[in-house]
């Protein structure tokens, strides 16, 4: 299958290893990964902040970059960005776009997936040949849980990882407190929510807290680093890309 890889803003600027791992994983599974060079932000942060007209050029560009019929699926290591493409782009196009934009958005929406969705629902695979001999707990991010409804898909993938010690996260479905600009506009509330999340992560004794969104892992990872917890954050893609012959080096910096 020919797969278009969307890097996302955070992946491009702060956490490229999550994007690279997605490409490595998909290629290892036998798929052709293409990276449209003109891709930009999906416009999620504009819509979430109430600016629905402003992201029209971004939505149009996304439809143009990934609308090529030769791209059979669009995959991204982000539940929030996948949610934006599948839900918000249609709203923007209907309210402020033209017929061409609406058609382009519909075409791309139908083939856009968050990584775990693509692996489980499209490729029908859970065992991807991963090896990760560490204690891991999984945080289900809000957009993946409530907007995309990925459910157990990330956990099914993690359970199939060779030598992993997967431990359940208490109160897993509670928000970590990030929420994009929410963390800036409501800093005290966001910090309190983060404290609760770090408490439950700490109770697992995990070496790694993983998730499908770099944004949430950035928020959680920053908090864990400040309290010197010893638990690092790592994107799901990086765990799934790790193998016996090319294992993830836990001596690396505790970043997503």
Long-range contacts (C-beta under 8 A, 24 or more apart in sequence): 1-31, 1-32, 1-72, 1-73, 1-123, 2-31, 2-32, 2-34, 2-70, 2-71, 2-72, 2-73, 3-31, 3-32, 3-33, 3-34, 3-71, 3-72, 3-73, 3-74, 3-75, 3-118, 4-34, 4-35, 4-36, 4-65, 4-66, 4-68, 4-71, 4-73, 4-74, 4-75, 5-33, 5-34, 5-35, 5-75, 5-76, 6-39, 6-42, 6-62, 6-66, 6-74, 6-75, 6-76, 6-78, 6-81, 6-85, 7-35, 7-39, 7-76, 8-42, 8-76, 8-77, 8-78, 8-81, 8-214, 9-41, 9-42, 9-45, 10-78, 10-214, 10-215, 10-218, 11-77, 11-78, 11-214, 14-214, 14-218, 14-256, 15-214, 15-217, 15-218, 15-235, 15-255, 15-256, 17-235, 17-238, 17-255, 17-256, 18-77, 18-214, 18-235, 18-237, 18-238, 18-256, 19-77, 19-237, 21-77, 21-235, 21-237, 21-238, 21-240, 21-241, 22-75, 22-76, 22-77, 22-115, 22-237, 22-241, 24-241, 25-115, 25-128, 25-237, 25-240, 25-241, 26-75, 28-128, 28-129, 28-241, 28-243, 29-123, 29-125, 29-128, 34-71, 36-65, 36-66, 36-68, 36-71, 38-64, 38-65, 39-65, 39-66, 42-81, 42-84, 42-85, 42-89, 43-84, 43-88, 43-89, 43-92, 44-80, 44-81, 44-83, 44-84, 44-88, 44-180, 45-180, 45-181, 47-84, 47-88, 47-91, 47-92, 48-180, 48-181, 49-180, 49-181, 52-91, 52-92, 52-95, 52-96, 53-92, 53-95, 53-96, 55-92, 56-92, 56-96, 56-97, 56-101, 59-89, 59-92, 59-93, 59-97, 59-101, 59-105, 60-97, 60-101, 60-104, 62-89, 62-108, 63-89, 63-101, 63-104, 63-105, 63-107, 63-108, 64-104, 66-108, 66-112, 67-104, 67-107, 67-108, 71-111, 72-111, 73-111, 73-112, 73-113, 73-118, 73-122, 74-108, 74-111, 74-112, 74-113, 75-112, 75-113, 75-114, 75-115, 75-118, 76-112, 76-113, 76-114, 76-115, 77-114, 77-115, 77-212, 77-214, 77-235, 77-236, 77-237, 78-114, 78-212, 78-213, 78-214, 78-215, 79-114, 79-141, 79-143, 79-144, 79-145, 79-147, 79-148, 79-150, 79-212, 79-213, 80-141, 80-142, 80-143, 80-144, 80-147, 80-180, 80-213, 80-215, 82-112, 82-113, 82-114, 82-117, 82-143, 82-144, 82-148, 83-114, 83-143, 83-144, 83-147, 83-148, 85-109, 85-112, 86-112, 86-147, 86-148, 87-147, 114-144, 114-148, 114-150, 114-212, 115-212, 115-236, 115-237, 116-144, 116-150, 116-153, 116-154, 116-157, 116-212, 116-236, 117-148, 117-150, 117-153, 119-153, 119-157, 119-240, 120-153, 120-156, 120-157, 121-153, 126-156, 126-157, 126-159, 126-160, 127-160, 128-157, 128-160, 128-240, 129-243, 130-160, 130-161, 130-162, 130-239, 130-240, 130-241, 130-242, 130-243, 131-161, 131-162, 131-163, 131-242, 131-243, 131-244, 131-247, 132-161, 132-162, 132-163, 132-164, 132-239, 132-242, 132-247, 132-248, 133-162, 133-163, 133-164, 133-165, 134-164, 134-165, 134-207, 134-208, 134-250, 135-165, 135-167, 135-204, 135-205, 135-206, 135-207, 135-208, 136-164, 136-165, 136-166, 136-167, 136-206, 136-207, 136-208, 136-209, 136-210, 136-239, 137-166, 137-167, 137-168, 137-169, 137-201, 137-204, 137-206, 137-208, 137-209, 137-210, 138-166, 138-169, 138-172, 138-209, 138-210, 138-211, 138-236, 139-169, 139-172, 139-176, 139-197, 139-201, 139-209, 139-210, 139-211, 139-216, 139-217, 139-220, 140-172, 140-173, 140-211, 140-212, 141-176, 141-211, 141-212, 141-213, 141-215, 141-216, 142-175, 142-179, 142-216, 143-213, 144-212, 144-213, 145-173, 150-212, 154-211, 154-212, 154-236, 157-236, 157-240, 158-210, 158-236, 158-239, 161-239, 161-240, 162-244, 164-239, 167-204, 167-205, 167-206, 168-204, 169-200, 169-201, 169-204, 169-209, 170-200, 170-203, 170-204, 171-196, 171-200, 172-200, 174-200, 176-216, 176-219, 176-220, 177-219, 178-215, 178-216, 178-218, 178-219, 178-220, 180-215, 183-219, 190-219, 194-219, 194-220, 194-223, 195-223, 197-223, 198-223, 198-224, 198-227, 198-229, 201-229, 201-231, 202-229, 202-231, 206-231, 207-231, 207-232, 207-250, 208-232, 208-233, 208-234, 208-239, 209-233, 209-234, 210-234, 210-235, 210-236, 210-239, 211-235, 211-236, 212-236, 214-256, 217-256, 218-256, 221-254, 221-255, 221-256, 224-254, 225-254
